[in-house]
Amino acid sequence: MARLRFIELSALLLASGASFGRALANDIFTSRSSDSSLPIIDLGYEVYQASAFNSTGQYYTFSNIRYAAPPVGSLRFAAPQPPSANRSVVQDGLTDRICPQAYPDWINTSNQFVPRYLLGDKEFDESSFNFSIPTPEPDPRETEDCLFLDISVPKAIYDNAGKTNGAPVVVWIHGGGYTVGWKTAFSNPAGLIHASQNNGELGIIFVAINYRLGAFGFLGGPTVQEDGTANAGLYDQQMALEWVQTNIAKFGGDAQQVTIHGESAGAGSIIHHLTAYGGSGPILFTQAILQSPPVVPLVSSQLNEDILTTFLDYAGASTLQEARSLSSATLQAANRRQVAASPYGAFTYSPTLDDNLIPASPAQLLQQGRFHKSVRMFIAHNENEGLIFTPPFLRNQSDIEHVVTTLFPSLSDEPQFVTDLLNNLYPEDEFSINSTSSQRTCIARTSKFKADALINCNFYFLATAYTNTYAYRFAIEPALHGNDVAYTYYNGPSSDVTAPAMALKMQSYITNFIRTGSPNDSNLPSFDIYGKEGQVIVIDSVDIYKATDGSMETQCSWLERVQG
């Protein structure tokens, strides 16, 4: 319970509320893998038996399927490799594994600050916060040998594998700031599978993946490129997608109908797959759903080297090769220590330039037309994306400017640009109208800046680069970053949502898109293409209606310059 309480208000990590940790095992299963009636599938390199059968939803779950070799020893900090064959036993998938986790200390402050702000507190002084709350103990499931995926497939689809056209597939990439999260943390697929079977449809196949996090997955810079692989976590995701292309037909899926779906860092990852290699090379999916897609500003080579040096110092190593020989416990401790000290609203690790998978910033690649243009797009952002990334102890313009230059170090040499940016796009008088204190005004200005810089403008760049984009804005209060995930994975009265009718409609939109490439059906308000007018659907607690994102071009033009 302590782990749940630690991050449940931190919607930034994926979602908010009690959906955290509601894993597939909490569903109503009539069978476990000891039941010989559960199907066995031969993947060539290994043999797996379904781990469980959901009698309510009539679907099998195949848990913890290995899609890559253990990334340990010489494969630490390197690109993933195919798994070795092991056909001596039937794998039951009951041993759960998650990649090493690391939590920034500022999440403790955010968990205390955000509820107070939403309740109307006027002042936030350091003395009223508890900074000594311990971080969670390491989860016993944490291991570097974590490159596994889960598959949930309706029985009717599985039974017809190879006999009919394959079913649509969705691959879920979890969020969590690239330092925390795992495949089942927030993604019980029961509700989506049920929604996909409306009107007599057979439904969809749901795949959820682990990928390496923190220092294990997102080291970068020249030294790593010489003696390892930058962005190893993104390569993990690519290998999982390649696995789907090779194997999903065995489960009854269609490799030509793969939708990739992510929220927060998962959606940010998808941006990098859309622009991978400057838009060249094979594409492993045909559609994409991105909820709150962030792109963390790409750091300089020198900052990447500094991050590596700090990690090695904490581990007691002088080189990456030396770190490969250290114990996993030592490296995990170094990773936790480094991420804990991340600046407020940051996680230290994220995708970085590598002259290969990421040859330039996504904003620049989208501007230049260097992206996979054939992908059909369904994207979203929330009304209040920035608050949880915003420090509470802001009292004047200088404090806000410091937040800007911390996020964009290159602007430290342009103080007048930063001042003009804040005064023109986030003027004090505009944000003081509904404010009850000068400190709340500072927080509101900074929150909107953070929302635009981290998420809203990336939403806009994608929506305008692609000519086939459907988009929605999630406005069910408090509409924090990640709040919509509980609605995406709504699964009945036990779910943590305040507007269940809207959750069901959201699920219909999402599964319609997965099945057909369009979210629309005759029973719901229809989407228009985003287009030049910025047309979106707004989902609030009582209604769904059309609106426009009219000011996005003005709000985001400066970011194209900084990121490009």
C-alpha positions as CSV (number, residue, x, y, z in Angstrom):
1,M,0.0,0.0,0.0
2,A,2.9,2.4,0.7
3,R,4.0,2.1,-2.9
4,L,0.5,2.9,-4.2
5,R,0.1,5.9,-1.9
6,F,3.5,7.2,-3.0
7,I,2.6,7.8,-6.6
8,E,-1.2,7.5,-6.9
9,L,-1.6,11.3,-7.0
10,S,1.3,11.6,-9.5
11,A,-0.6,11.2,-12.6
12,L,2.6,12.0,-14.5
13,L,3.7,8.5,-13.9
14,L,0.9,7.1,-16.0
15,A,-2.5,7.6,-14.5
16,S,-4.0,8.7,-11.3
17,G,-5.7,6.9,-8.4
18,A,-6.3,3.4,-7.4
19,S,-5.8,2.0,-10.9
20,F,-2.2,1.7,-10.0
21,G,-1.2,-1.8,-9.7
22,R,-4.5,-3.2,-10.6
23,A,-2.9,-6.0,-12.6
24,L,-4.6,-8.7,-14.7
25,A,-4.5,-11.1,-11.8
26,N,-7.3,-9.0,-10.1
27,D,-9.8,-10.0,-12.9
28,I,-12.2,-12.9,-12.4
29,F,-10.2,-15.9,-13.7
30,T,-11.6,-19.4,-13.8
31,S,-8.3,-21.0,-14.7
32,R,-4.7,-20.8,-14.0
33,S,-1.8,-22.3,-16.0
34,S,-1.9,-25.5,-13.9
35,D,-5.2,-26.2,-15.7
36,S,-4.5,-28.5,-18.7
37,S,-7.5,-27.0,-20.5
38,L,-5.6,-23.8,-21.1
39,P,-4.1,-23.6,-24.6
40,I,-0.4,-24.1,-25.4
41,I,1.3,-22.2,-28.2
42,D,4.6,-23.0,-29.8
43,L,6.6,-19.9,-30.7
44,G,9.5,-21.8,-32.1
45,Y,12.1,-20.6,-29.6
46,E,9.9,-21.3,-26.6
47,V,6.6,-22.9,-25.8
48,Y,4.0,-21.1,-23.6
49,Q,0.8,-22.0,-22.0
50,A,-1.9,-19.4,-21.3
51,S,-1.6,-18.1,-17.8
52,A,-5.3,-17.5,-17.2
53,F,-8.7,-17.4,-18.7
54,N,-11.1,-14.5,-18.0
55,S,-14.6,-16.1,-17.9
56,T,-16.4,-12.8,-17.8
57,G,-14.6,-11.3,-20.8
58,Q,-13.9,-14.7,-22.5
59,Y,-10.3,-14.0,-23.2
60,Y,-7.0,-15.8,-22.5
61,T,-3.9,-14.0,-21.1
62,F,-0.5,-15.3,-22.0
63,S,1.8,-13.6,-19.5
64,N,5.5,-12.9,-19.4
65,I,6.5,-14.0,-22.9
66,R,10.2,-13.4,-23.5
67,Y,10.7,-11.2,-26.6
68,A,14.5,-10.5,-26.2
69,A,17.5,-12.1,-24.6
70,P,18.3,-11.0,-21.0
71,P,20.1,-7.6,-21.3
72,V,22.8,-8.4,-18.8
73,G,26.5,-8.9,-18.9
74,S,27.9,-7.8,-22.3
75,L,24.3,-6.8,-23.3
76,R,24.0,-4.2,-20.5
77,F,23.6,-0.7,-22.1
78,A,23.5,-2.4,-25.5
79,A,20.8,-3.0,-28.1
80,P,18.5,-5.9,-27.4
81,Q,19.2,-9.3,-29.0
82,P,16.8,-12.1,-30.0
83,P,16.1,-14.7,-27.3
84,S,17.8,-18.0,-27.3
85,A,15.8,-21.2,-27.8
86,N,14.6,-23.0,-24.7
87,R,12.1,-25.7,-25.6
88,S,12.8,-28.0,-22.7
89,V,9.8,-26.8,-20.7
90,V,6.4,-25.3,-21.2
91,Q,6.5,-21.7,-19.8
92,D,3.6,-20.9,-17.6
93,G,4.2,-17.1,-17.4
94,L,3.5,-16.9,-13.7
95,T,6.8,-15.4,-12.7
96,D,6.3,-11.7,-13.2
97,R,9.3,-9.4,-13.9
98,I,9.5,-5.7,-14.2
99,C,12.5,-3.5,-15.2
100,P,14.4,-1.6,-12.5
101,Q,12.5,1.4,-11.2
102,A,13.6,4.8,-10.0
103,Y,11.5,7.6,-8.5
104,P,12.4,11.3,-8.4
105,D,12.2,12.8,-4.9
106,W,10.1,15.7,-6.1
107,I,7.1,13.4,-6.5
108,N,6.7,13.5,-2.7
109,T,6.3,17.2,-2.9
110,S,3.9,17.0,-5.9
111,N,1.8,14.5,-4.0
112,Q,1.3,17.0,-1.2
113,F,1.1,20.2,-3.3
114,V,-1.3,19.3,-6.1
115,P,-4.3,18.4,-3.8
116,R,-3.8,21.6,-1.8
117,Y,-3.7,23.7,-5.0
118,L,-6.8,22.1,-6.4
119,L,-8.6,22.7,-3.1
120,G,-7.7,26.4,-3.3
121,D,-4.8,27.0,-1.0
122,K,-3.2,30.4,-1.5
123,E,0.3,30.0,-0.1
124,F,2.8,27.2,-0.3
125,D,5.7,27.5,2.1
126,E,8.5,25.0,2.4
127,S,7.9,24.6,6.1
128,S,4.4,23.2,5.4
129,F,5.8,20.2,3.4
130,N,7.2,16.9,4.6
131,F,10.4,16.3,2.7
132,S,11.4,13.1,4.6
133,I,8.8,10.7,3.2
134,P,10.8,7.6,2.2
135,T,10.8,6.4,-1.4
136,P,9.4,2.9,-2.0
137,E,11.5,-0.1,-1.2
138,P,12.6,-1.9,-4.4
139,D,9.9,-4.1,-5.8
140,P,10.9,-7.8,-5.5
141,R,9.9,-8.3,-9.1
142,E,12.6,-5.8,-10.3
143,T,15.3,-7.4,-12.5
144,E,17.4,-6.5,-15.4
145,D,16.1,-9.6,-17.1
146,C,12.8,-7.9,-17.8
147,L,12.1,-7.9,-21.6
148,F,8.8,-9.6,-21.6
149,L,5.3,-8.9,-22.9
150,D,1.8,-10.0,-22.2
151,I,-1.0,-10.9,-24.7
152,S,-4.7,-10.9,-24.0
153,V,-6.7,-12.5,-26.8
154,P,-10.4,-13.2,-27.0
155,K,-11.1,-17.0,-27.1
156,A,-13.0,-16.7,-30.4
157,I,-10.1,-15.0,-32.0
158,Y,-7.5,-17.5,-30.7
159,D,-9.6,-20.5,-31.7
160,N,-9.9,-19.1,-35.3
161,A,-6.1,-18.4,-35.7
162,G,-5.1,-19.3,-39.2
163,K,-8.7,-20.0,-40.3
164,T,-10.0,-16.4,-40.9
165,N,-8.6,-12.9,-41.5
166,G,-6.6,-11.9,-38.4
167,A,-7.9,-9.6,-35.7
168,P,-6.7,-6.0,-35.1
169,V,-3.9,-5.7,-32.6
170,V,-3.0,-2.9,-30.1
171,V,0.4,-2.7,-28.5
172,W,0.5,-0.7,-25.2
173,I,3.6,1.2,-24.3
174,H,3.4,2.3,-20.7
175,G,4.5,5.8,-19.5
176,G,6.4,6.8,-16.3
177,G,9.0,9.4,-17.2
178,Y,11.3,6.7,-18.7
179,T,12.3,5.7,-15.2
180,V,9.3,3.9,-13.7
181,G,6.4,1.7,-14.9
182,W,5.7,-1.7,-16.4
183,K,3.4,-3.5,-18.7
184,T,0.5,-4.2,-16.3
185,A,0.8,-1.3,-13.9
186,F,-2.1,0.7,-15.2
187,S,-3.5,-1.3,-18.1
188,N,-6.1,-3.9,-17.3
189,P,-7.4,-4.6,-20.8
190,A,-10.8,-6.1,-19.8
191,G,-12.8,-2.9,-20.5
192,L,-11.2,-2.2,-23.9
193,I,-11.6,-5.8,-25.0
194,H,-15.3,-5.6,-24.0
195,A,-15.8,-2.3,-25.9
196,S,-14.1,-3.8,-29.0
197,Q,-16.8,-6.5,-29.1
198,N,-19.8,-4.2,-29.4
199,N,-22.1,-4.9,-32.2
200,G,-21.1,-8.6,-32.4
201,E,-17.4,-7.9,-33.3
202,L,-14.9,-10.5,-32.3
203,G,-12.7,-7.8,-30.7
204,I,-9.1,-6.9,-30.5
205,I,-5.8,-8.5,-29.3
206,F,-4.1,-6.5,-26.5
207,V,-0.3,-6.6,-26.1
208,A,1.6,-4.8,-23.3
209,I,5.4,-4.6,-23.1
210,N,8.2,-3.9,-20.7
211,Y,11.2,-1.9,-21.8
212,R,14.4,-0.9,-20.0
213,L,14.2,2.3,-18.0
214,G,16.5,4.9,-16.5
215,A,20.2,4.3,-16.8
216,F,19.6,0.8,-18.1
217,G,17.6,2.1,-21.1
218,F,18.3,5.7,-21.7
219,L,22.0,6.6,-21.3
220,G,23.2,8.6,-24.2
221,G,26.1,10.7,-25.5
222,P,29.4,10.0,-27.3
223,T,30.8,7.6,-24.8
224,V,27.7,5.4,-24.8
225,Q,27.5,5.5,-28.6
226,E,31.1,4.2,-28.7
227,D,30.8,1.5,-26.1
228,G,27.1,0.7,-26.1
229,T,23.8,1.8,-27.5
230,A,22.0,5.1,-26.7
231,N,18.2,4.9,-26.4
232,A,18.4,1.1,-25.7
233,G,14.8,1.3,-24.3
234,L,13.5,2.5,-27.6
235,Y,15.3,-0.4,-29.3
236,D,13.6,-2.7,-26.8
237,Q,10.2,-1.3,-28.0
238,Q,11.2,-1.8,-31.6
239,M,12.2,-5.4,-30.9
240,A,8.8,-6.0,-29.2
241,L,7.1,-4.6,-32.3
242,E,9.2,-6.9,-34.5
243,W,8.1,-9.8,-32.3
244,V,4.5,-8.9,-32.9
245,Q,5.0,-8.8,-36.6
246,T,6.6,-12.3,-36.5
247,N,4.3,-14.0,-34.0
248,I,0.9,-12.3,-33.6
249,A,-0.7,-14.5,-36.3
250,K,-0.2,-17.5,-34.1
251,F,-2.6,-15.9,-31.7
252,G,-5.1,-14.9,-34.4
253,G,-3.9,-11.4,-35.0
254,D,-3.2,-9.5,-38.2
255,A,0.3,-8.1,-38.4
256,Q,-1.0,-5.5,-40.9
257,Q,-3.5,-4.1,-38.4
258,V,-1.2,-3.1,-35.6
259,T,-2.0,0.0,-33.6
260,I,0.7,1.3,-31.2
261,H,-0.8,3.1,-28.1
262,G,1.0,5.0,-25.4
263,E,0.5,7.6,-22.7
264,S,3.0,10.1,-21.4
265,A,6.5,8.6,-21.9
266,G,4.8,5.8,-23.8
267,A,3.3,8.4,-26.2
268,G,6.7,10.2,-26.3
269,S,8.3,7.0,-27.3
270,I,5.8,6.7,-30.2
271,I,6.8,10.1,-31.5
272,H,10.4,8.8,-31.8
273,H,9.1,5.7,-33.6
274,L,7.2,7.9,-36.0
275,T,10.3,10.0,-36.8
276,A,12.8,7.1,-36.4
277,Y,15.8,7.3,-38.7
278,G,14.3,10.5,-40.2
279,G,11.3,8.6,-41.5
280,S,13.3,5.9,-43.4
281,G,13.3,2.2,-42.9
282,P,10.4,-0.2,-42.2
283,I,7.4,0.8,-40.2
284,L,6.1,-1.8,-37.7
285,F,2.6,-0.4,-37.1
286,T,-0.1,1.2,-39.2
287,Q,-1.9,3.4,-36.6
288,A,-0.9,5.3,-33.5
289,I,-2.8,6.5,-30.4
290,L,-0.9,9.1,-28.4
291,Q,-2.3,10.4,-25.1
292,S,-0.4,13.4,-23.7
293,P,2.7,13.0,-25.8
294,P,5.7,14.6,-24.2
295,V,9.1,15.3,-25.9
296,V,11.6,16.2,-23.2
297,P,14.1,18.7,-24.6
298,L,17.0,16.9,-26.1
299,V,20.1,17.6,-24.0
300,S,23.6,18.4,-25.3
301,S,26.4,15.9,-25.7
302,Q,28.2,17.4,-22.7
303,L,25.1,17.0,-20.5
304,N,24.7,13.4,-21.6
305,E,28.4,12.8,-20.6
306,D,27.8,14.5,-17.3
307,I,24.8,12.2,-16.6
308,L,26.9,9.1,-17.5
309,T,29.7,10.3,-15.3
310,T,27.4,10.8,-12.3
311,F,25.9,7.4,-12.8
312,L,29.3,5.7,-13.0
313,D,30.5,7.6,-9.9
314,Y,27.4,6.4,-7.9
315,A,28.1,2.9,-9.1
316,G,31.8,3.1,-8.2
317,A,32.9,2.5,-11.8
318,S,35.1,4.6,-14.1
319,T,33.9,3.2,-17.5
320,L,30.8,1.7,-19.0
321,Q,32.7,-1.6,-19.5
322,E,33.6,-1.7,-15.8
323,A,29.9,-1.1,-15.0
324,R,29.0,-4.2,-16.9
325,S,30.9,-6.3,-14.5
326,L,29.2,-4.9,-11.4
327,S,26.3,-6.5,-9.6
328,S,22.8,-5.6,-10.6
329,A,22.1,-4.4,-7.0
330,T,24.9,-1.9,-7.3
331,L,23.7,-0.5,-10.6
332,Q,20.1,-0.4,-9.5
333,A,21.1,1.6,-6.4
334,A,23.1,4.0,-8.5
335,N,20.1,4.5,-10.9
336,R,17.7,5.1,-8.0
337,R,20.1,7.6,-6.3
338,Q,20.6,9.6,-9.6
339,V,16.9,9.7,-10.6
340,A,15.9,10.7,-7.0
341,A,18.0,13.9,-7.4
342,S,16.3,14.9,-10.6
343,P,15.2,18.6,-10.9
344,Y,11.6,19.3,-10.1
345,G,9.4,18.0,-12.9
346,A,12.2,16.0,-14.5
347,F,13.4,12.4,-14.5
348,T,17.1,12.8,-15.6
349,Y,16.7,10.1,-18.3
350,S,14.8,10.3,-21.6
351,P,15.5,9.7,-25.3
352,T,18.5,11.5,-26.7
353,L,20.1,12.4,-30.0
354,D,22.2,9.4,-31.3
355,D,22.7,10.2,-35.1
356,N,20.8,7.1,-35.9
357,L,17.4,6.3,-34.4
358,I,17.1,9.9,-33.3
359,P,19.0,12.0,-35.9
360,A,17.4,15.3,-34.8
361,S,14.6,16.6,-32.6
362,P,11.1,15.4,-33.4
363,A,10.0,19.0,-34.0
364,Q,12.7,19.5,-36.6
365,L,12.0,16.1,-38.3
366,L,8.3,16.8,-38.4
367,Q,9.0,20.3,-39.9
368,Q,11.2,18.8,-42.5
369,G,8.7,16.1,-43.5
370,R,11.1,13.3,-42.3
371,F,8.6,11.0,-40.6
372,H,6.4,8.0,-41.5
373,K,3.5,9.7,-43.2
374,S,1.3,6.7,-43.8
375,V,0.4,6.1,-40.1
376,R,-3.2,7.0,-39.1
377,M,-3.2,9.1,-36.0
378,F,-5.5,9.5,-33.0
379,I,-4.0,11.9,-30.4
380,A,-5.1,13.6,-27.2
381,H,-4.0,16.0,-24.5
382,N,-5.5,17.0,-21.1
383,E,-6.8,20.3,-19.9
384,N,-4.3,20.6,-17.0
385,E,-1.1,18.9,-18.2
386,G,1.4,21.1,-16.4
387,L,0.4,21.3,-12.8
388,I,2.1,18.2,-11.5
389,F,5.4,19.2,-13.1
390,T,5.3,22.7,-11.5
391,P,7.2,23.4,-8.3
392,P,5.0,25.1,-5.7
393,F,7.5,27.5,-4.3
394,L,7.3,30.2,-7.0
395,R,6.9,33.7,-5.9
396,N,8.1,36.1,-8.7
397,Q,9.0,36.4,-12.4
398,S,12.6,35.4,-11.7
399,D,11.5,32.1,-10.2
400,I,9.5,31.3,-13.3
401,E,12.4,32.3,-15.6
402,H,14.6,29.8,-13.7
403,V,12.1,27.1,-14.4
404,V,12.3,27.9,-18.1
405,T,16.1,27.9,-18.3
406,T,16.2,24.7,-16.2
407,L,14.0,23.0,-18.8
408,F,15.8,24.6,-21.7
409,P,19.5,25.2,-20.7
410,S,20.3,26.7,-24.1
411,L,18.1,29.7,-23.2
412,S,20.3,30.6,-20.2
413,D,22.2,32.9,-22.6
414,E,19.1,34.6,-23.8
415,P,17.5,36.2,-20.7
416,Q,15.6,38.8,-22.8
417,F,14.1,36.1,-24.9
418,V,12.9,34.3,-21.8
419,T,11.4,37.4,-20.3
420,D,9.6,38.3,-23.6
421,L,8.3,34.8,-23.9
422,L,6.7,34.8,-20.5
423,N,5.4,38.3,-20.8
424,N,3.9,37.8,-24.2
425,L,2.5,34.3,-24.1
426,Y,2.0,33.9,-20.3
427,P,1.3,37.4,-19.1
428,E,0.7,38.0,-15.4
429,D,-2.6,39.9,-15.8
430,E,-4.1,37.0,-17.8
431,F,-3.4,34.5,-15.1
432,S,-4.2,36.7,-12.1
433,I,-7.9,37.2,-13.1
434,N,-9.0,34.0,-11.4
435,S,-6.2,33.8,-8.9
436,T,-6.5,34.5,-5.2
437,S,-2.8,35.1,-4.5
438,S,0.4,36.2,-6.3
439,Q,1.9,32.8,-5.7
440,R,-1.0,31.0,-7.3
441,T,-0.6,33.4,-10.3
442,C,3.0,32.4,-10.6
443,I,2.1,28.7,-10.4
444,A,-0.7,29.0,-13.0
445,R,1.7,30.8,-15.4
446,T,4.4,28.2,-14.9
447,S,1.9,25.3,-15.2
448,K,0.6,26.5,-18.5
449,F,4.2,27.0,-19.8
450,K,5.1,23.5,-18.7
451,A,2.0,22.1,-20.3
452,D,2.8,23.7,-23.6
453,A,6.5,23.1,-23.6
454,L,6.3,19.4,-22.6
455,I,3.1,18.2,-24.1
456,N,0.6,20.5,-25.8
457,C,3.0,21.7,-28.5
458,N,4.1,18.2,-29.3
459,F,0.4,17.4,-29.7
460,Y,0.1,20.3,-32.1
461,F,3.2,19.5,-34.1
462,L,1.9,16.0,-34.7
463,A,-1.6,17.1,-35.4
464,T,-0.5,19.5,-38.1
465,A,2.3,17.4,-39.6
466,Y,-0.2,14.5,-40.3
467,T,-3.2,15.2,-42.5
468,N,-5.2,12.4,-41.1
469,T,-5.3,13.2,-37.4
470,Y,-8.3,12.8,-35.1
471,A,-7.8,14.5,-31.8
472,Y,-9.6,15.0,-28.4
473,R,-9.0,17.2,-25.3
474,F,-9.8,15.5,-22.0
475,A,-11.5,18.0,-19.7
476,I,-12.9,15.9,-16.9
477,E,-11.7,17.7,-13.7
478,P,-9.1,17.9,-12.5
479,A,-7.8,16.8,-16.0
480,L,-4.3,16.4,-14.8
481,H,-1.6,14.7,-16.8
482,G,-2.5,11.0,-16.9
483,N,-6.0,11.3,-15.6
484,D,-7.5,10.0,-18.8
485,V,-5.7,6.6,-18.5
486,A,-8.2,5.5,-15.8
487,Y,-10.9,6.2,-18.4
488,T,-9.1,4.4,-21.1
489,Y,-8.9,1.3,-19.0
490,Y,-12.2,1.6,-17.2
491,N,-13.5,-1.8,-16.1
492,G,-16.7,-1.2,-14.2
493,P,-17.7,0.2,-10.8
494,S,-14.4,-0.6,-9.1
495,S,-12.5,1.6,-11.5
496,D,-11.2,5.0,-10.4
497,V,-13.3,7.4,-12.5
498,T,-15.9,10.0,-11.7
499,A,-17.8,9.9,-15.0
500,P,-18.2,6.3,-16.0
501,A,-20.5,7.1,-18.9
502,M,-17.7,9.2,-20.5
503,A,-15.3,6.3,-19.9
504,L,-17.5,4.0,-21.9
505,K,-17.7,6.5,-24.7
506,M,-13.9,7.0,-24.7
507,Q,-13.4,3.3,-24.9
508,S,-15.8,3.1,-27.9
509,Y,-13.8,5.9,-29.7
510,I,-10.5,4.1,-29.0
511,T,-11.6,0.7,-30.0
512,N,-13.3,2.0,-33.1
513,F,-10.0,3.5,-34.2
514,I,-8.1,0.3,-33.5
515,R,-10.6,-1.7,-35.5
516,T,-11.3,0.7,-38.4
517,G,-8.8,3.6,-38.4
518,S,-11.6,6.1,-37.4
519,P,-13.0,6.7,-33.9
520,N,-16.4,7.5,-35.3
521,D,-19.6,5.5,-35.2
522,S,-23.3,6.5,-35.5
523,N,-23.9,6.4,-31.7
524,L,-21.4,9.1,-30.7
525,P,-20.6,12.7,-31.6
526,S,-18.3,12.5,-34.6
527,F,-14.7,13.6,-35.0
528,D,-13.5,15.8,-37.8
529,I,-9.9,15.7,-39.0
530,Y,-7.8,18.2,-36.9
531,G,-6.8,20.2,-40.0
532,K,-5.8,23.8,-40.2
533,E,-8.7,24.8,-38.0
534,G,-7.5,22.6,-35.1
535,Q,-10.7,20.7,-34.7
536,V,-11.0,18.6,-31.6
537,I,-13.6,16.7,-29.6
538,V,-13.7,17.9,-25.9
539,I,-14.7,15.2,-23.4
540,D,-15.9,16.6,-20.0
541,S,-17.8,15.1,-17.2
542,V,-21.3,15.6,-18.7
543,D,-20.9,16.2,-22.4
544,I,-18.8,15.6,-25.5
545,Y,-18.7,18.5,-28.0
546,K,-16.6,20.0,-30.8
547,A,-14.2,22.8,-30.3
548,T,-11.0,24.2,-31.9
549,D,-7.4,24.6,-30.6
550,G,-7.2,28.1,-32.1
551,S,-4.2,29.5,-30.3
552,M,-1.8,26.6,-30.6
553,E,0.2,28.1,-33.5
554,T,1.0,31.2,-31.5
555,Q,1.7,29.3,-28.3
556,C,4.1,26.9,-30.0
557,S,6.1,28.7,-32.7
558,W,8.8,29.6,-30.2
559,L,9.3,26.0,-29.3
560,E,9.9,25.0,-32.9
561,R,12.8,27.5,-32.9
562,V,14.3,26.2,-29.6
563,Q,13.9,22.5,-30.4
564,G,14.8,22.8,-34.1
